[in-house]
Amino acid sequence: MQHIDDLLVLEQTEDMAFVSKNLWGTPVTPNAFGGQLVALSLAAAFKTVPENYIARKEMPEVALPGSTADCPFVLDPQGYPKAFPAMIWVTELDRDHATPAPPRQQMWLECPDKRQRSEQAKQCIIAMYSDVHFTRVIVRPYGIRIAPPPRHLRKIVSIDHHMWFHQEADPSQPIFVDTWCSQLSSGRGVVQSEMFAHDRRLVATIMQEGRVEIDPNAQLPSPKL
């Protein structure tokens, strides 16, 4: 079994460019684990700043499937312009804006070892946690299991993945992950998640849009909500 820290190793190939030669995927899919790619993009960014820097937000871009060779990470230092446009509007709210209780997935995650890590390494592991059993929450209302994948499930992939870091947390201590799907239509679902430290502090917020393709001839059960 590979150690979680080994999955975050990057080699620098040129200025602002790094490569990972140790990609990991689950036994039920030929693709690399998305959480590792999210964590590696953060690890690559950390290599360009001092060690006392920590992240506040991460929005890695998800590329189309490519070869099974090494995975490169090229950083764009340009970023956003100094001025951000803003718009202010007033909306009257009433009870019709309330969101019905969606299907949820709740679990605890914890590193099996208690080694000392830098704050940057801790954030990289938490970023990896952010994609554990994440997109599959979209199809939970329909009773579809992902492992082993059913025949009528053609594809379930993430389109984008956004993450906001709020407070520091140690992944060697239990972290509670609360995940739910707030919307599913036209083959796309929006999944949201919140991570809490063992002392109940909010650690991170995650949002992801996923694409689901199901055999149109499959007889699926009606949503349970």
Sequence and secondary structure as in RCSB ss.txt:
>XXXX:A:sequence
MQHIDDLLVLEQTEDMAFVSKNLWGTPVTPNAFGGQLVALSLAAAFKTVPENYIARKEMPEVALPGSTADCPFVL
DPQGYPKAFPAMIWVTELDRDHATPAPPRQQMWLECPDKRQRSEQAKQCIIAMYSDVHFTRVIVRPYGIRIAPPP
RHLRKIVSIDHHMWFHQEADPSQPIFVDTWCSQLSSGRGVVQSEMFAHDRRLVATIMQEGRVEIDPNAQLPSPKL
>XXXX:A:secstr
   GGGGG  EEEETTEEEES     TT SS  HHHHHHHHHHHHHTTS TT   SEE         SS EEEE 
    S S            GGG      EEEEEE  S      HHHHHHHHHHHTTTT GGGGGGGGT   SS  
TTEEEEEEEEEEEEE S   TTS EEEEEEEEEEETTEEEEEEEEEETTS EEEEEEEEEEEEE TT        
